[in-house]
Each structure stands twice: as structure tokens, then as C-alpha cells.
Amino acid sequence: MIYKLLLISVIQCLLLCGGQVLLKFALKAMGNFSWSINFILHQLTNWWWLGCGICYALATVLWMYIIKNFPFSMAYPMISLSYVFGMLAAMFIFHETIPLTRWVGVALIILGCIFVAK
């Protein structure tokens, strides 16, 4: 049961993180906000929004499966793994420099998930 929860949680967290990455790309491509029809039409052709929505929708469906079939006290802490994937995305996709203190935080999150899973 634990390995199944862990696998599904990792997939769900990857989808959440993917949604956040695609949201950042969508917002970059958005341009300056205005109430004009051209702005709205431009957003309808901004495909980053679609990818973001798909990732969030799939993550939500997986989350519903998780909380229906696993103890909430185990399932809920597992979504903190999305922070770990977010840090990796910041480093590899957005080329951000990550200080040591944040890596320590990520290590503590992983350690916490290990304790919750046991």
C-alpha cells in the first residue's frame, strides 16, 4: 500500500509542479494586462494556459483517488513532494541558483515524507 501511495503521489506532485511551470510560461507570454478584446483573444491562443489546465485537472483527479483510497494522515503530507520537484524545476528549467539552506529544506521535506510513509 505504501509503495502504491508513494508512486501515485509522485505522479500527482509532478503534475502539480508541471502545472506551476506551465503557469509561469503562460504568464510570461501573457504580456501587459488590459481589458481589450485583443488581449483576451491573445490569451485564448496562449497554449501554455491549456497545458497548465490539463496538468491541474489530472493532478486533481489523482488527488481525489488518493484521498479516497489512502489514509488522509499519510496522503496529505506526500503532496509536499511537489516542493522538491519545484526546486528541481527552478534549477533545471529556469536556471535559478539554489542556496544551500533551500537544499537543506528540501532534504527535510524528503525525510519527513519517509517518516510519514513508515
N, C-alpha and C positions, 0 to 999 in steps of 0.2 A: 504493500500500500504506500509506503513512504517513497519508494522509487518512482511509482506512478505519479504521485503528487509532485515530486521534485521535477520530473520531466515535463509535466503539463504546466507547472508554474514557470519553468524556464521559458517555455514557448510563449506563454502568456506575457511574461515580462519582456521578451524580445519584441513581441508585437506592440506593447506599450511604448517601449523605447523607440521602435521604428516609427510609431505614430508621432512621437515628440520630434524626432529628427525631421520627418517629412513636414511637420508643422513649422519648424524653423525655416525650412526651404520655402514653404508656401508664403510665410511672412516676409522673407527676403524678396521673393518675386512679386509681392503684393504692390509695392510702390507706395506712394503717399495716399492716405485715405481721403476720399471725397464722396459726396452723396450723388455723384454724377452717374448717368447711365453707362458711360464708357468705363468707369471704374468697376461697376457691377458686372458688366459684360466681360471685362478683363479677368475678374475673379472666377467667372464661370468657365473660363478656358485655362485656368491655372490648375494643371493636373496634379500638382503637389497636394492640393486640398483633397482630391479624390483618394490618393494613396493614404493620406492621413486618416481619412474617414474609414477606409477599409481596414486599416490596422486597428483602429479603435473598436470597430464593430466586431472583428474577430476576437480581439482581446476580451471584450465584454462577454461574448458567448462562452469563451473558455472560462472566464471568471465565474459565470453562472454555473457551469458544470462543476468547477472546483468547489464552490461553497455549498453546492447541493450534495456532493458525494464525499466530502472530507471534513474532518473536524475544523471548525472555524478558527480555533486557537492554534492550529497548525498551518492552515491555509493563509490566513491574513498576513502573518509575518513573512511568508515567502514572496509576497509582491515587492518586498524591499530589495529583492534581487534586481529590480528594474533600475535602481540607483547605480548598481555595479555596471550594468550594461550602458547606462547613460554616461558614466565616466569613460568607459571604453570608446563610446561613440564620440565623446568630446575630444578624445585623444586622436583616434584614427580618422574620423570623418572631418572634424572641424579643426584639427591640428592645434588643439589647445595644450598648453603646458600645465601639467597637473602637479601641484606641490606634494611633498611627502605627507603632510598632515591629512590630505584628502585620501591618499592611498591607505593610510592607517585607518581612516574611517571606513573605507571600502572593506578592508580586512576584517574589521569588527562586524560589519554587516554580514559578511560571509560566515564568520564564526557564529554569530547569532542564529543564522539560518541552520547551521549544522546542529546547534544545541536544540533548536525547536524541532528539528526532524528526528531527534533521538528519543 
